[in-house]
C-alpha cells in the first residue's frame, strides 16, 4: 500500500479585503495586498467541503475515512464531519470524525492518517473572526 499524500485541494473565499482599507479604518495593521474574507454564508464546514471536493477530484482512490479538523467549528453541539460526509455523498460505511480544539489538530489528524490503515480524507478548515475594533 502506498503511504503519503495522494491528492490535495485548497479553497479560499472569493471575496477580498484590500489591506489599505484596514489601515484607513484602524490606523494600522494594513500592509500591502489583500485578505481573503468569507462571505455571510461561508463557514469552516462549507470551506472544508469545497477543499475536500477538489481533493477527491484528483484522488486515485475513494476514502476509507473522513477526518475534519477546525478550531472554529460552525456547530458546537453536533458533528461538523458528518455535514461534510453528507455533502460529499460518501458511502455510509465511511466514518466521519471531528478533530479540533487546538491549532495543531489538523497536523495531528494528518500525522495519524499517514500512519493508519487505508486511505483517509483529512479536511482542515479555519477562519479567524475578530471584533470590529480589534487589531
C-alpha positions in Angstrom: 0.0 0.0 0.0 1.2 3.5 -0.9 1.7 5.9 2.0 1.7 9.6 1.6 -0.5 12.4 0.3 -2.3 11.1 -2.8 -4.2 14.4 -3.6 -4.9 17.7 -2.1 -7.4 20.5 -2.5 -7.5 24.1 -1.4 -10.3 26.6 -1.1 -10.0 30.3 -0.4 -13.1 32.5 -0.2 -13.8 34.6 -3.3 -14.2 37.9 -1.6 -11.1 40.1 -0.9 -10.5 43.0 1.5 -7.8 45.5 0.5 -5.3 45.9 3.3 -5.2 49.6 2.7 -8.9 49.7 3.8 -7.9 48.1 7.1 -5.3 50.9 7.6 -7.8 53.6 6.7 -10.3 52.3 9.4 -7.9 51.0 12.1 -5.0 53.4 11.6 -2.6 50.4 11.5 -2.3 46.8 10.6 -3.0 47.0 6.9 0.2 46.3 5.0 0.2 45.5 1.3 -2.1 43.3 -0.8 -5.4 41.9 0.3 -7.0 39.4 2.6 -9.5 36.6 1.8 -12.8 37.2 3.5 -15.5 34.6 3.9 -19.0 35.6 2.8 -22.0 35.6 5.1 -22.9 32.0 4.1 -19.4 30.5 4.4 -18.1 28.8 7.5 -15.4 26.3 8.2 -17.6 23.4 7.3 -18.6 24.8 3.9 -15.0 25.7 3.1 -13.9 22.2 4.2 -16.4 20.7 1.8 -15.1 22.8 -1.1 -11.5 21.8 -0.4 -12.4 18.2 0.1 -14.3 18.1 -3.3 -11.2 19.4 -5.0 -9.0 16.8 -3.3 -11.4 13.9 -4.2 -11.4 15.0 -7.8 -7.7 14.4 -8.0 -7.6 11.3 -5.8 -6.9 7.9 -7.3 -8.9 6.1 -4.5 -12.1 6.6 -2.5 -11.5 7.4 1.2 -12.0 4.8 3.9 -12.5 7.5 6.5 -13.1 11.3 6.7 -11.4 13.4 9.4 -12.3 17.0 9.7 -10.2 19.5 11.8 -11.1 23.0 12.8 -10.6 25.3 15.7 -13.7 27.3 14.7 -16.5 24.8 14.2 -19.7 26.0 12.6 -21.6 23.8 15.1 -20.6 23.2 18.7 -23.2 20.6 19.6 -23.2 18.4 16.5 -20.5 16.9 14.3 -19.2 19.0 11.5 -17.5 16.0 9.9 -21.0 14.4 9.3 -22.1 17.5 7.4 -19.0 17.3 5.2 -19.6 13.5 4.8 -23.2 14.1 3.6 -22.2 17.0 1.3 -19.5 14.8 -0.4 -22.0 11.9 -0.6 -19.5 9.4 0.8 -20.5 5.8 1.4 -22.4 5.3 4.7 -19.6 2.8 5.8 -17.1 5.6 5.8 -16.7 7.0 9.3 -16.6 10.8 9.8 -14.6 12.0 12.8 -14.1 15.6 14.1 -10.7 16.8 15.3 -10.4 20.2 17.0 -9.8 22.4 20.0 -6.2 23.2 19.1 -4.5 25.0 16.2 -2.3 21.9 15.7 -5.3 19.5 15.5 -5.0 19.4 11.7 -1.3 18.4 11.9 -2.3 15.7 14.3 -5.0 14.4 12.1 -2.7 14.3 9.1 0.1 12.5 11.0 -2.3 9.9 12.3 -3.8 9.4 8.8 -0.4 9.0 7.3 0.4 6.1 9.6 -3.0 4.5 9.8 -4.6 1.8 7.7 -6.4 2.5 4.4 -6.9 5.9 2.8 -8.2 8.8 4.9 -9.5 12.1 3.6 -8.3 14.8 6.0 -10.1 18.1 5.6 -8.9 21.1 7.6 -10.5 24.5 7.6 -10.1 27.5 9.8 -11.4 31.1 9.9 -10.3 33.9 12.1 -13.1 36.2 13.3 -12.3 39.3 15.3 -14.3 42.0 16.9 -15.0 45.1 14.8 -12.5 47.2 16.7 -9.8 44.5 17.3 -6.4 44.8 15.6 
